[in-house]
Each structure stands twice: as structure tokens, then as C-alpha cells.
Amino acid sequence: MSEPTLATVAIRWYDENARDLPWREPGVAAWAVLVSEVMLQQTPVVRVLPAWRAWLARWPGPAELAADPPGEAIRMWGRLGYPRRALRLRDCAVALVERHGGEVPAELTALLALPGVGDYTARAVLAFAYGQRHPVVDTNVRRLVARAVAGAADAGAATRPSDLVATAELLPVEPARAARASAAFMELGALVCTARAPRCVDCPLADRCAWRASGALPPTGPTRRPQRYAGTDRQVRGLLLAVLRDATAPVPLARLDLVWPDDTQRTRALSTLVEDGLVTALPHATYALPGHPAVERVRDLSEQNT
């Protein structure tokens, strides 16, 4: 009897150890999977779970989200971080309604043509929503494959075409089983083959891991430090957005001036929010989320005067 493949071993482990996450349940719509993948970018699962449930309760499909103003997407995004993802999701919903009748397409080219959908997200939706055979390569999968197959401590700073090829070669031929292998690789990388403290004694791939066989030497290149948040423009942007999310009327600049003592940094943060389309500047030094009724009134007046 031949030795089980790496994918077979990973799937067996996944069947017994996978986290019970709602977007993994059978029959979950592709839109729900797409929302989960966007929310999970750079955000822990524990923070995504309540936001994902609230989002799908309000907007169970693209048509419902597309019908609401963009500011509502920002408001519902809450404190997940990187709020431009909320705008991209709404832009994606609008495109899905206009191009695909409100349905998430099941073809890679069509998914990649949608606003805010990159190579990873497109392949993840095809694998996890439609059970197709695609290499789904995030940071965790790259690290797992680099260690188990190539014997390297990590896979470098960015995804390369070779990462997709290496992962694809590990997938079973049968599409549904390949999709499950992709989920298993991701889960192993997230829970066991972690970057800083890999639990090799608990890893089902330990006896065939090239990195472990070579002595599990640490990385030789520079390591990435966790991004600082306190005191950064990101923090100031978050504080400004929090005020605007809670407001029912346009917010005067004097109110926003209270959120941060450094005038230069606060002004810069507000300016970038406006540039990113997350905040709209209104007359009389007031501000609102995009799509607020006051924003529409200003636009209507502007059009009447032209």
C-alpha cells in the first residue's frame, strides 16, 4: 500500500480538528464566503465572527448591499480595521448586481474582474463556495508548504507564481477533495505550523516535513515586526471614523478636533480619509460618511448650479 499523500494526511487532521466556523457550513452562499474572506484579511477570526453575522443579517446578498449608500457599509464595518475593505465590498456588490444579476460568478476571470477581488480571494471563493480545484495560497499556506516541501523556515515576504505552482501540485485531482485540502492546509498553517511558535509535536505532517528533517533552523533573513498601532495615523483615522459612524447628522470640524491633540497629524488623517472616499467634506466645515442624505443634497445643489 502506498504512503498517503500530504494532502490526505492534512485532510484527515482537518476532519477531526477544524474550527467550527459558520462560513464553512455546507450550503453557505458564495456571497457569504466572499464576505468572510474580505473580512478575514489582516483580522483575527474572533473579531470577524460577530461582524460577519451582523453583515449577512443586514445584507444577505449583493443586491441588498448595493441598494444602500456606501456610508452604511463603513458604519457596519465598525472597528474591524482597514475600512476601505467595506467600500470595496460595496463596490463589488454593485458590480455583481450590474454584471451578474446579483450572483457571485463561479469563474476565475469573472471574479478577478470585480472591484476589490484579488487572486487569493477569487481562488478562495471558487474553492470554498463552489468546491473547485484551485491553489488557495495565503501566508499560512505559503509557510506550511515552504517548510513541509522545500525545507525552508519561511516563504519570503510576498506570494510568487512558484507558490501557486507548489501548492497546486499537492492538491488531489478530484475538485471537492482538492478544495478540502486547501482548507486543511490553511487551518494547519494557522493553528499548528505558526510563524513564531510552530507546534511540530502536534503536526500530522511532522514525519514528512523537510524543514523539521533538516533541523528546523530559524529564518536567516530579516523578520517582519508587528505593525505598531498606538499613536499612528491609522489610530487617528479610526478615532475620526468612530465619531462619524455614530453621528446621525454631519459632524462639525470642531467636534472632530477633539479626538486627537496633534493638529498636524489629525488634519493629515482626516485628509486621507477624504482622499480614500471614506469621508465626505461638506460646506461649513462639516463632514459625513459617503452617501449621507446631506451629501446627496449638496450634490443636487451643485448640479442645479452648473
BAFI-3210 file (N, C-alpha, C; in Angstrom, 3 decimals, decimal comma, padded with zeros to 6 digits):
// residues 306
n [1|2|3|4|5|6|7|8|9|10|11|12|13|14|15|16|17|18|19|20|21|22|23|24|25|26|27|28|29|30|31|32|33|34|35|36|37|38|39|40|41|42|43|44|45|46|47|48|49|50|51|52|53|54|55|56|57|58|59|60|61|62|63|64|65|66|67|68|69|70|71|72|73|74|75|76|77|78|79|80|81|82|83|84|85|86|87|88|89|90|91|92|93|94|95|96|97|98|99|100|101|102|103|104|105|106|107|108|109|110|111|112|113|114|115|116|117|118|119|120|121|122|123|124|125|126|127|128|129|130|131|132|133|134|135|136|137|138|139|140|141|142|143|144|145|146|147|148|149|150|151|152|153|154|155|156|157|158|159|160|161|162|163|164|165|166|167|168|169|170|171|172|173|174|175|176|177|178|179|180|181|182|183|184|185|186|187|188|189|190|191|192|193|194|195|196|197|198|199|200|201|202|203|204|205|206|207|208|209|210|211|212|213|214|215|216|217|218|219|220|221|222|223|224|225|226|227|228|229|230|231|232|233|234|235|236|237|238|239|240|241|242|243|244|245|246|247|248|249|250|251|252|253|254|255|256|257|258|259|260|261|262|263|264|265|266|267|268|269|270|271|272|273|274|275|276|277|278|279|280|281|282|283|284|285|286|287|288|289|290|291|292|293|294|295|296|297|298|299|300|301|302|303|304|305|306]
n.u [000,853|000,586|002,159|000,207|-000,716|000,531|-001,622|-003,758|-003,175|-003,309|-006,027|-007,286|-006,504|-007,735|-010,433|-010,894|-010,048|-010,688|-011,736|-015,013|-016,568|-018,865|-018,949|-017,984|-019,883|-021,955|-023,542|-023,458|-023,816|-022,123|-021,712|-021,640|-019,315|-017,470|-017,677|-016,682|-014,012|-012,971|-013,278|-011,598|-009,048|-006,090|-007,241|-008,228|-010,012|-011,788|-012,649|-013,886|-016,118|-018,598|-019,014|-019,312|-021,660|-023,508|-023,329|-024,237|-026,801|-027,970|-027,391|-028,011|-027,417|-025,716|-027,389|-028,877|-026,911|-025,848|-027,952|-027,913|-026,432|-022,873|-021,802|-023,165|-022,067|-019,518|-020,231|-021,326|-019,075|-017,672|-015,208|-013,378|-011,094|-008,897|-010,830|-011,346|-011,855|-014,544|-015,745|-014,811|-016,114|-018,749|-018,611|-018,023|-020,402|-022,186|-021,158|-021,612|-024,389|-024,874|-023,447|-023,767|-026,307|-026,681|-025,497|-022,709|-020,093|-018,845|-016,425|-012,956|-011,820|-013,983|-014,428|-012,005|-012,261|-013,886|-014,406|-012,018|-011,480|-008,978|-006,338|-006,002|-008,473|-010,363|-009,711|-010,121|-012,898|-013,834|-012,884|-013,897|-016,589|-017,598|-016,403|-014,253|-011,145|-008,480|-005,368|-005,215|-003,680|-002,507|-000,716|-000,326|-000,549|001,539|003,726|003,482|003,786|006,326|007,879|007,204|007,619|009,735|011,644|012,324|012,477|010,668|008,515|009,223|008,554|006,393|003,724|004,518|004,468|005,527|004,751|002,032|002,188|003,610|001,808|-000,442|000,464|000,249|-002,405|-005,251|-006,653|-009,411|-011,962|-013,620|-012,343|-009,845|-010,474|-011,091|-008,600|-007,222|-008,468|-007,656|-004,847|-004,658|-005,753|-003,991|-001,667|-002,489|-003,086|-001,221|001,321|002,655|004,051|005,852|005,883|005,840|003,989|005,321|005,244|002,592|001,854|000,473|002,007|004,580|006,411|007,121|008,068|010,183|011,591|011,685|013,126|015,563|016,463|014,982|015,779|015,964|014,628|016,864|016,876|015,730|013,223|009,723|008,447|005,743|003,149|003,080|000,452|-000,647|-000,723|-000,335|-001,160|-003,179|-004,530|-005,568|-007,191|-009,071|-010,274|-011,471|-013,260|-014,905|-016,381|-017,849|-019,276|-021,068|-022,648|-025,671|-026,078|-024,337|-020,983|-019,400|-016,201|-015,013|-015,852|-014,572|-011,999|-011,554|-010,772|-008,089|-004,962|-002,804|-002,537|-001,498|-001,171|-003,794|-005,173|-003,928|-004,721|-007,510|-007,627|-006,629|-008,638|-010,740|-009,615|-009,512|-012,136|-013,668|-014,766|-016,777|-016,307|-018,169|-020,061|-019,418|-017,482|-018,047|-018,484|-019,201|-020,194|-019,826|-022,569|-024,421|-027,550|-027,192|-024,949|-025,930|-027,767|-026,098|-024,791|-026,934|-027,606|-025,289|-025,351|-027,585|-026,703|-024,906]
n.v [-001,198|002,187|005,123|007,533|010,640|014,015|015,778|014,045|013,282|015,789|016,405|014,410|015,178|017,688|017,007|016,171|018,220|020,800|024,188|025,182|027,050|029,459|030,157|027,932|026,024|023,530|024,393|027,161|030,361|031,686|034,434|034,919|033,541|035,054|037,532|036,757|036,137|038,606|040,061|038,630|039,291|040,261|040,341|038,960|035,854|035,802|038,424|038,809|037,111|038,112|040,438|039,471|037,947|039,976|041,565|039,837|039,395|041,834|042,370|040,005|039,317|040,447|042,359|043,655|045,040|046,667|048,396|050,143|053,188|053,930|054,791|053,382|050,855|051,389|052,177|049,781|048,247|048,859|048,436|046,801|047,419|048,690|050,073|050,580|048,236|047,811|049,623|048,541|046,095|046,929|048,188|045,935|044,512|046,150|045,839|043,096|043,019|044,566|043,218|040,460|039,755|039,855|037,601|035,643|035,003|031,890|031,624|032,091|034,262|036,062|036,640|037,873|040,218|041,774|044,604|045,047|042,339|040,135|037,871|035,864|035,991|035,451|032,794|031,523|031,798|030,291|027,760|027,265|027,970|026,928|024,501|023,980|023,107|024,778|026,357|027,736|030,248|031,658|033,525|031,628|029,157|029,368|029,372|026,834|025,079|025,830|024,969|022,191|021,044|022,375|022,717|025,117|027,808|029,888|031,480|033,812|037,332|037,942|036,624|034,474|033,377|030,798|029,839|029,314|027,283|025,289|024,709|023,890|021,501|019,803|019,284|017,112|015,402|015,274|017,670|018,538|017,314|018,462|021,096|020,761|019,979|022,375|023,970|022,530|022,833|025,584|025,739|024,186|025,722|028,018|027,211|025,294|025,057|027,573|030,924|031,910|030,142|027,204|024,186|021,526|018,966|018,369|018,266|016,739|016,352|016,097|013,925|013,913|016,327|018,501|020,672|020,186|017,812|018,776|019,987|022,090|024,822|028,284|031,229|032,864|035,337|038,814|039,414|040,128|042,742|043,135|045,389|048,649|050,263|052,103|055,556|056,016|057,168|055,491|054,871|057,391|057,896|055,875|056,788|059,163|058,155|056,682|058,612|059,696|057,462|057,083|059,279|060,994|063,179|065,580|066,156|068,704|070,257|071,144|069,317|066,988|067,783|067,256|064,648|064,041|065,262|066,285|068,600|068,627|065,905|065,010|066,516|065,582|062,872|063,094|064,242|062,171|060,288|061,510|061,581|058,851|058,257|057,546|059,391|062,299|065,654|068,469|071,573|074,452|073,483|070,836|067,265|063,983|060,506|058,850|059,083|059,953|061,604|064,410|064,722|063,981|066,042|068,265|067,520|067,540|070,276|071,326|070,288|071,597|074,182|074,205]
n.w [000,000|-000,893|000,498|002,259|000,743|001,272|001,252|001,853|004,487|005,714|005,308|006,823|009,368|009,454|009,321|011,878|013,541|012,698|013,106|014,111|012,060|010,829|008,077|006,899|006,839|005,278|002,238|002,522|001,110|-001,797|-001,676|001,084|001,727|000,274|001,629|004,131|003,488|002,711|005,092|006,777|006,061|007,384|009,880|012,987|013,496|015,699|015,939|013,546|013,433|014,869|013,347|010,747|010,972|011,603|009,327|007,253|008,179|007,752|005,060|003,154|000,577|-002,460|-003,744|-001,752|-000,319|-002,336|-002,734|-000,636|000,694|000,419|002,838|004,794|004,666|005,653|008,214|009,259|009,222|011,453|013,945|012,637|011,274|008,661|006,877|004,189|003,001|003,407|001,649|-000,745|-000,736|-001,017|-003,525|-004,992|-004,635|-006,039|-008,632|-008,963|-009,064|-011,353|-013,369|-013,078|-012,314|-009,555|-008,521|-007,370|-009,476|-010,843|-012,059|-012,557|-014,034|-014,230|-011,523|-010,813|-012,183|-010,681|-008,498|-005,931|-005,579|-005,355|-006,420|-004,434|-002,970|-004,990|-005,747|-003,321|-002,942|-005,116|-004,429|-001,778|-001,822|-004,188|-004,506|-006,227|-007,906|-006,970|-006,217|-003,120|-001,713|001,036|003,592|005,614|004,272|002,434|004,168|005,378|003,168|002,302|004,446|004,821|002,287|000,830|002,771|003,913|006,306|006,148|003,678|002,441|001,696|-000,019|-002,064|-004,733|-008,201|-008,165|-005,698|-006,012|-007,900|-006,487|-004,431|-005,859|-006,930|-004,800|-004,438|-004,487|-007,369|-007,719|-007,634|-005,343|-003,205|-003,460|-002,809|-000,122|000,818|000,449|002,389|004,629|004,576|005,063|007,637|009,147|008,890|010,195|012,828|013,751|012,309|012,879|012,598|014,601|016,782|016,070|016,427|016,281|017,388|017,446|014,847|012,008|009,798|010,537|010,379|007,754|007,086|005,509|006,518|009,279|009,225|008,474|010,709|011,580|011,335|012,189|010,434|008,141|007,016|007,299|009,767|009,919|011,824|014,163|013,221|014,523|016,284|018,172|018,411|015,719|012,342|011,491|013,876|014,519|012,287|012,739|015,107|014,232|012,324|014,008|015,374|013,243|012,374|014,436|014,303|013,446|011,947|009,865|010,935|012,726|012,154|014,476|016,384|015,558|015,989|018,611|019,003|018,864|019,967|018,445|016,043|013,423|012,734|013,045|011,133|008,838|008,908|008,636|006,123|004,489|004,849|003,503|000,932|000,410|000,058|002,199|003,848|003,477|002,669|003,585|003,046|005,184|006,901|007,735|008,105|006,802|006,489|003,308|001,035|002,848|003,551|003,592|002,037|-000,448|-000,862|-001,140|-003,486|-005,276|-005,265|-006,299|-008,896|-009,866|-010,019|-012,042]
ca.u [000,000|001,404|002,077|-000,775|-000,147|000,497|-002,989|-004,603|-002,888|-003,835|-007,485|-007,667|-006,340|-008,747|-011,736|-011,009|-009,575|-011,042|-012,620|-016,402|-016,801|-020,140|-018,794|-017,572|-021,008|-022,441|-024,620|-023,314|-023,795|-020,833|-021,611|-021,225|-017,909|-016,726|-017,635|-015,772|-012,631|-012,569|-013,167|-010,506|-007,756|-005,389|-008,124|-008,425|-011,331|-012,658|-013,239|-014,683|-017,352|-019,816|-019,197|-019,800|-023,067|-024,307|-023,316|-025,111|-028,180|-028,472|-027,229|-027,823|-026,935|-025,150|-028,396|-029,257|-025,822|-025,740|-029,052|-027,649|-025,322|-021,588|-021,559|-023,721|-021,072|-018,478|-020,810|-021,445|-017,733|-017,274|-013,789|-012,610|-009,835|-008,763|-012,229|-011,525|-012,414|-016,008|-016,098|-014,550|-017,188|-019,956|-018,356|-018,139|-021,829|-022,777|-020,725|-022,291|-025,766|-024,876|-022,837|-024,053|-027,641|-026,645|-024,904|-021,255|-019,738|-018,056|-015,280|-011,841|-011,679|-015,084|-014,198|-010,873|-012,683|-014,716|-013,658|-011,582|-011,268|-007,666|-006,101|-006,287|-009,902|-011,077|-009,478|-010,747|-014,338|-014,061|-012,630|-014,708|-018,020|-018,004|-015,742|-013,388|-009,733|-007,609|-004,450|-005,592|-002,383|-002,324|000,552|-000,220|-000,299|002,896|004,686|003,355|004,375|007,768|008,519|006,992|008,089|011,018|012,596|012,673|011,817|009,512|008,367|009,500|007,628|005,235|003,358|005,096|003,836|006,022|003,967|000,805|002,537|003,973|000,598|-001,305|000,993|-000,114|-003,854|-005,828|-007,229|-010,863|-012,135|-014,128|-011,299|-008,808|-010,940|-010,946|-007,168|-006,863|-008,914|-006,824|-003,533|-004,815|-006,000|-002,736|-000,766|-002,992|-003,171|-000,113|002,591|002,630|005,310|006,796|005,950|005,213|003,777|005,705|004,868|001,169|001,606|000,352|002,985|005,917|007,318|007,487|008,385|011,583|012,204|011,964|014,185|016,836|016,820|014,068|016,576|015,160|014,880|018,142|016,642|015,075|011,861|008,815|007,963|004,321|002,932|002,658|-000,839|-000,823|-000,072|-000,166|-002,276|-004,265|-005,326|-006,296|-008,265|-010,092|-010,993|-012,312|-014,361|-015,817|-017,296|-018,742|-020,181|-022,102|-023,402|-026,841|-026,038|-022,960|-020,206|-018,543|-014,766|-014,668|-016,074|-013,509|-010,737|-011,433|-010,397|-006,626|-004,371|-001,817|-003,287|-000,930|-001,490|-005,244|-005,538|-003,456|-005,562|-008,815|-007,431|-006,505|-009,959|-011,486|-008,999|-009,847|-013,565|-014,319|-015,423|-017,087|-016,261|-019,374|-019,916|-019,414|-016,514|-018,678|-018,076|-020,148|-019,865|-020,345|-023,942|-025,311|-028,511|-026,642|-024,040|-026,757|-028,348|-025,037|-024,563|-028,069|-027,484|-024,161|-025,789|-028,550|-025,991|-023,988]
ca.v [000,000|003,395|006,069|008,583|011,916|015,095|016,284|013,076|013,399|017,076|016,326|013,596|016,043|018,739|016,425|015,981|019,362|022,105|025,053|025,227|028,419|029,459|030,223|026,615|025,096|023,136|025,181|028,604|031,016|032,222|035,807|034,841|033,151|036,220|038,495|036,240|036,230|040,018|040,448|037,912|039,835|041,005|040,478|037,657|035,226|036,147|039,735|038,745|036,352|038,917|041,379|038,706|037,607|041,196|041,986|038,955|039,596|043,060|042,279|038,583|039,158|041,669|043,354|044,441|045,968|047,643|049,348|051,073|054,098|053,395|055,115|052,340|049,773|051,836|052,149|048,396|047,673|049,045|048,554|045,693|047,912|048,789|050,231|050,617|046,939|047,950|050,264|047,600|045,099|047,518|048,324|044,586|044,185|046,894|045,181|041,807|043,283|045,092|042,323|039,043|039,551|039,708|036,316|035,578|034,093|030,705|031,560|032,877|035,521|036,953|037,085|038,795|041,485|042,506|045,536|044,583|040,893|039,778|036,488|034,967|035,978|034,772|031,356|031,038|031,687|029,166|026,505|027,047|028,127|026,141|023,204|023,824|022,814|025,937|026,569|028,893|030,470|032,812|033,479|030,373|028,070|029,547|028,938|025,380|024,414|026,102|024,120|020,758|020,576|022,952|022,697|026,492|028,260|030,685|031,541|035,141|038,409|038,090|035,451|034,401|032,324|029,481|029,388|028,731|026,014|024,313|024,312|023,153|020,149|018,996|019,102|015,946|015,693|015,448|019,066|018,735|016,914|019,485|022,237|020,430|020,021|023,786|024,398|021,855|023,481|026,877|025,535|023,721|026,858|028,998|026,695|024,413|025,466|029,020|031,579|032,110|029,009|026,029|023,047|020,383|017,697|018,148|018,376|015,435|016,270|016,199|012,860|014,087|017,747|018,693|021,657|019,502|016,836|019,488|020,572|023,209|026,019|029,509|032,014|033,565|036,699|039,707|039,052|041,268|043,093|043,507|046,803|049,460|050,906|053,250|056,788|056,109|057,751|054,501|055,043|058,657|057,668|055,080|057,632|060,074|057,374|056,272|059,734|059,827|056,299|057,223|060,521|060,945|064,407|065,972|066,470|069,878|070,029|071,386|068,063|066,060|068,267|066,793|063,236|063,830|066,565|066,748|069,203|068,230|064,501|064,869|067,082|064,656|061,675|063,448|064,455|060,879|059,657|062,131|061,121|057,436|058,106|057,053|060,545|063,364|067,013|069,229|073,005|074,936|072,695|069,657|066,017|062,869|059,310|058,963|058,633|060,574|062,495|065,758|064,657|063,968|067,381|069,123|067,124|068,010|071,730|071,582|070,010|072,626|075,444|074,067]
ca.w [000,000|-000,993|001,614|001,992|000,317|002,248|001,284|002,554|005,920|006,164|005,334|007,981|010,552|009,371|009,627|013,326|014,319|012,130|013,887|013,652|011,621|010,096|006,621|006,426|006,888|003,947|001,664|002,702|-000,199|-002,221|-001,178|002,484|001,718|-000,191|002,734|005,167|003,026|002,767|006,499|007,440|005,669|008,436|011,034|013,636|013,373|016,826|015,681|012,324|013,621|015,080|012,240|009,597|011,213|011,507|007,923|006,467|008,622|007,114|003,610|002,850|-000,790|-003,032|-004,119|-000,569|-000,011|-003,419|-002,644|000,455|000,421|000,867|004,243|005,648|004,718|006,584|009,561|009,705|009,345|012,847|014,273|012,068|010,746|007,211|006,448|002,741|002,606|003,382|000,383|-001,834|-000,728|-001,600|-004,965|-005,536|-004,663|-007,160|-009,862|-009,060|-009,500|-012,712|-014,358|-012,883|-011,768|-008,106|-008,154|-007,401|-010,572|-010,500|-012,961|-012,034|-014,757|-013,850|-010,147|-010,779|-012,784|-009,724|-007,650|-004,626|-005,520|-005,853|-006,795|-003,312|-002,661|-006,075|-005,660|-002,089|-003,193|-006,024|-003,714|-000,585|-002,116|-005,349|-004,498|-007,387|-007,629|-007,150|-005,102|-002,308|-001,076|001,906|004,316|006,353|003,321|001,915|005,200|005,532|002,009|002,312|005,455|004,620|000,981|000,427|003,867|004,285|007,526|005,725|002,221|001,935|002,048|-000,901|-002,855|-006,077|-009,012|-007,762|-004,542|-006,549|-008,550|-005,457|-003,714|-006,796|-007,097|-003,630|-004,380|-005,175|-008,678|-007,587|-007,212|-003,987|-002,263|-003,558|-002,035|001,299|001,105|000,570|003,718|005,619|004,593|005,713|009,064|009,737|008,975|011,163|014,186|014,145|011,695|013,011|012,252|015,704|017,720|015,445|017,318|015,450|018,028|017,184|013,414|011,339|008,711|011,133|009,958|006,356|006,931|005,114|007,424|010,540|008,971|008,342|011,988|011,875|011,556|012,092|009,224|008,091|006,544|008,259|010,149|009,958|013,151|014,183|012,978|015,666|016,053|019,063|018,012|014,270|011,598|011,485|015,084|014,427|011,322|013,401|016,063|013,462|011,748|015,078|015,602|012,090|012,330|015,472|014,104|012,567|011,160|009,569|012,137|012,532|012,337|015,879|017,123|015,174|016,562|019,994|019,115|018,878|020,300|017,464|014,938|012,123|012,467|012,914|009,828|007,813|008,941|008,070|004,695|003,806|004,857|002,404|-000,316|000,220|-000,160|003,412|004,466|002,525|003,209|003,246|003,331|006,567|007,680|008,326|007,457|006,949|005,714|001,933|000,847|003,836|002,868|003,429|000,896|-001,660|-001,039|-001,670|-004,876|-006,061|-005,397|-007,212|-010,255|-010,264|-010,242|-013,180]
c.u [000,887|001,165|001,047|-000,089|-000,232|-000,914|-003,914|-004,412|-003,470|-005,358|-007,960|-007,570|-007,445|-010,121|-011,965|-010,741|-009,995|-011,957|-014,018|-016,749|-018,002|-019,990|-018,277|-018,728|-021,479|-023,579|-024,526|-023,129|-022,414|-020,636|-021,131|-019,759|-017,034|-016,593|-016,656|-014,312|-012,133|-012,380|-011,957|-009,128|-007,194|-006,249|-008,370|-009,866|-012,272|-013,315|-014,155|-016,048|-018,585|-020,077|-019,773|-021,277|-023,957|-024,419|-024,287|-026,563|-028,787|-028,451|-026,978|-027,340|-026,386|-026,195|-028,769|-028,170|-025,715|-026,812|-028,844|-026,486|-024,012|-021,284|-022,095|-022,779|-019,955|-018,985|-020,881|-020,084|-017,201|-015,778|-012,973|-011,248|-009,805|-010,135|-012,418|-012,057|-013,940|-016,463|-015,886|-015,637|-018,459|-019,783|-018,492|-019,610|-022,525|-022,419|-021,414|-023,727|-025,790|-024,413|-023,338|-025,411|-027,671|-026,081|-023,384|-020,849|-018,833|-016,876|-014,203|-011,733|-012,750|-014,906|-013,080|-011,222|-013,519|-013,860|-013,271|-011,344|-009,928|-007,541|-006,433|-007,791|-010,691|-010,924|-010,112|-012,251|-014,631|-013,870|-013,673|-016,201|-018,490|-017,285|-014,857|-011,931|-008,873|-006,626|-004,815|-004,405|-002,388|-000,988|000,743|000,092|001,111|003,937|004,666|004,044|005,881|008,486|008,418|007,643|009,497|012,064|013,052|011,889|010,605|009,537|008,651|008,356|006,362|004,986|003,937|004,358|004,284|005,271|002,668|001,085|002,817|002,750|-000,325|-000,843|000,614|-001,596|-004,283|-006,475|-008,714|-011,162|-012,582|-013,080|-010,128|-009,191|-010,803|-009,474|-006,705|-007,265|-008,045|-005,449|-003,602|-004,960|-004,734|-001,752|-001,183|-002,880|-001,939|001,228|002,683|004,016|006,308|006,938|005,272|005,142|004,055|005,269|003,400|000,851|001,527|001,369|004,418|006,882|007,722|007,873|009,876|012,295|012,578|013,104|015,553|017,270|015,978|014,836|015,718|015,470|016,220|017,984|015,995|013,652|011,003|008,329|006,477|004,153|002,446|001,339|-000,999|-000,031|000,111|-001,349|-003,455|-005,141|-006,166|-007,452|-009,414|-010,924|-011,933|-013,519|-015,371|-016,829|-018,314|-019,712|-021,338|-023,011|-024,577|-026,908|-024,585|-022,244|-019,327|-017,084|-014,361|-014,870|-014,969|-012,163|-010,504|-010,846|-008,897|-005,938|-003,406|-002,548|-002,801|-001,319|-002,978|-005,712|-005,120|-004,339|-006,930|-008,712|-007,339|-007,831|-010,822|-010,948|-009,380|-011,335|-014,320|-015,090|-015,657|-017,056|-017,454|-019,139|-019,931|-018,554|-017,198|-018,320|-019,107|-019,606|-020,440|-021,747|-024,909|-026,285|-027,988|-025,684|-024,831|-027,375|-027,326|-024,784|-025,702|-027,989|-026,377|-024,565|-026,762|-027,852|-025,032|-024,745]
c.v [001,247|004,307|007,147|009,893|012,937|015,657|015,346|013,174|014,691|017,043|015,510|014,418|017,095|018,206|016,303|017,258|020,734|022,887|025,080|026,676|028,474|029,507|028,920|025,622|024,752|024,039|026,677|029,258|031,585|033,657|035,810|034,444|034,328|037,255|038,031|036,398|037,669|040,449|039,831|038,421|040,703|041,206|039,102|037,167|035,687|037,505|039,714|038,104|037,229|039,888|040,674|038,373|038,836|041,665|041,155|039,067|040,821|042,962|040,823|038,313|040,467|042,748|044,239|045,457|047,052|048,721|050,381|051,988|053,538|053,677|054,066|051,146|050,133|051,775|050,724|047,735|047,819|049,191|047,365|046,140|047,876|048,958|050,365|049,281|047,004|048,586|049,316|046,534|045,673|047,717|046,971|044,186|044,883|046,224|043,834|041,971|043,685|044,067|040,880|038,787|039,322|038,389|036,400|034,576|032,963|030,523|032,522|034,225|036,526|037,480|038,114|040,158|042,329|043,455|044,890|043,093|040,576|038,294|035,526|034,850|035,225|033,260|030,766|030,855|030,477|027,830|026,264|027,217|027,189|024,807|022,942|023,584|024,027|025,987|027,858|029,184|031,774|032,657|032,152|029,197|028,165|029,033|027,418|024,644|024,633|025,181|022,637|020,240|021,065|022,943|024,072|026,915|029,135|030,811|032,912|036,100|038,450|036,804|035,561|033,325|030,928|028,942|028,728|027,365|024,942|023,811|023,493|021,716|019,222|018,630|017,814|016,358|016,004|016,825|019,247|018,369|017,903|020,718|021,979|020,427|021,466|024,325|023,788|022,493|024,820|026,716|025,062|024,882|027,861|028,512|025,931|024,897|026,990|029,616|031,560|030,905|027,787|024,855|021,766|019,053|017,363|018,097|016,998|015,244|016,202|015,156|012,969|015,534|017,920|019,671|021,007|018,498|017,496|020,158|021,752|024,476|027,269|030,253|032,730|035,019|037,550|039,265|040,302|041,508|043,426|045,007|047,503|050,148|052,172|054,450|056,977|056,823|056,793|054,662|056,314|058,538|056,882|055,902|058,600|059,334|056,962|057,379|059,828|058,655|056,467|058,425|060,307|062,168|064,721|066,483|067,684|069,548|070,218|070,130|067,068|066,482|067,739|065,385|063,024|065,179|067,125|067,276|068,714|066,798|064,305|065,394|066,147|063,415|061,948|063,632|063,136|060,117|060,209|061,639|059,675|057,202|057,579|058,148|061,584|064,707|067,802|070,711|073,286|074,046|071,572|068,436|064,932|061,658|059,454|058,391|059,171|061,501|063,909|065,812|064,710|065,337|068,334|068,807|067,638|069,524|072,078|071,369|071,061|073,938|075,380|074,159]
c.w [000,000|000,211|001,297|001,621|001,443|002,375|002,047|004,058|006,476|006,266|006,530|009,259|010,591|009,751|011,133|014,130|013,808|013,069|013,261|013,319|010,689|008,586|006,035|006,387|005,478|003,482|001,871|001,334|-000,505|-001,749|000,273|002,596|001,292|000,920|003,802|004,743|003,067|004,213|007,181|007,043|006,788|009,686|011,656|013,515|014,477|016,629|014,469|012,572|013,866|013,943|011,022|009,772|011,059|010,059|007,094|006,903|007,955|005,596|003,220|001,431|-001,313|-003,314|-002,937|-000,222|-001,080|-003,329|-001,550|000,102|000,984|002,333|005,197|005,752|005,690|008,010|010,098|009,901|010,768|013,014|013,760|011,561|009,232|006,554|004,946|002,211|002,529|002,074|-000,793|-001,905|-001,343|-003,102|-005,660|-005,656|-005,824|-008,486|-010,049|-009,538|-010,968|-013,749|-014,275|-012,230|-010,273|-007,623|-008,227|-008,476|-010,101|-011,437|-012,462|-012,721|-014,356|-012,431|-010,083|-011,372|-011,827|-008,881|-006,320|-004,500|-006,178|-006,082|-005,651|-003,071|-003,730|-005,970|-004,402|-002,277|-004,078|-005,317|-002,625|-000,807|-003,217|-005,451|-005,695|-006,959|-007,987|-005,986|-004,367|-001,401|-000,294|002,630|005,029|005,438|002,762|002,895|005,354|004,391|001,967|003,291|005,094|003,345|000,659|001,532|004,305|005,517|007,228|004,205|001,651|002,166|001,203|-001,683|-004,265|-006,876|-008,602|-006,544|-004,999|-007,171|-007,502|-004,710|-004,614|-006,957|-005,943|-003,612|-005,071|-006,489|-008,562|-006,975|-005,765|-002,939|-002,299|-002,740|-000,535|001,705|001,278|001,939|004,807|005,714|005,327|007,219|009,782|009,904|010,030|012,599|014,651|013,611|011,689|012,788|013,408|016,622|017,122|016,412|016,548|016,062|017,775|015,697|012,758|010,217|009,233|010,590|008,494|006,058|006,644|006,032|008,747|010,370|008,888|009,637|012,385|012,206|011,398|010,807|009,291|007,658|007,615|008,544|010,223|011,376|013,093|013,998|014,236|015,313|016,884|018,563|016,521|013,627|011,525|012,713|015,001|013,432|011,947|014,373|015,338|012,871|012,809|015,374|014,470|011,984|013,299|015,247|013,165|011,665|010,837|010,824|011,877|012,825|013,785|016,726|016,808|015,763|017,970|020,110|019,244|019,076|019,263|016,230|013,579|011,767|012,254|011,550|008,702|007,741|008,325|006,557|003,937|003,813|003,721|001,065|-000,622|-000,017|001,044|004,135|003,381|003,243|002,687|003,517|004,836|007,472|008,441|007,488|007,736|006,197|004,311|001,811|001,874|003,103|002,660|002,254|-000,402|-001,921|-001,634|-003,136|-005,773|-006,307|-006,375|-008,659|-010,762|-010,631|-011,417|-014,494]
res [m|s|e|p|t|l|a|t|v|a|i|r|w|y|d|e|n|a|r|d|l|p|w|r|e|p|g|v|a|a|w|a|v|l|v|s|e|v|m|l|q|q|t|p|v|v|r|v|l|p|a|w|r|a|w|l|a|r|w|p|g|p|a|e|l|a|a|d|p|p|g|e|a|i|r|m|w|g|r|l|g|y|p|r|r|a|l|r|l|r|d|c|a|v|a|l|v|e|r|h|g|g|e|v|p|a|e|l|t|a|l|l|a|l|p|g|v|g|d|y|t|a|r|a|v|l|a|f|a|y|g|q|r|h|p|v|v|d|t|n|v|r|r|l|v|a|r|a|v|a|g|a|a|d|a|g|a|a|t|r|p|s|d|l|v|a|t|a|e|l|l|p|v|e|p|a|r|a|a|r|a|s|a|a|f|m|e|l|g|a|l|v|c|t|a|r|a|p|r|c|v|d|c|p|l|a|d|r|c|a|w|r|a|s|g|a|l|p|p|t|g|p|t|r|r|p|q|r|y|a|g|t|d|r|q|v|r|g|l|l|l|a|v|l|r|d|a|t|a|p|v|p|l|a|r|l|d|l|v|w|p|d|d|t|q|r|t|r|a|l|s|t|l|v|e|d|g|l|v|t|a|l|p|h|a|t|y|a|l|p|g|h|p|a|v|e|r|v|r|d|l|s|e|q|n|t]
***
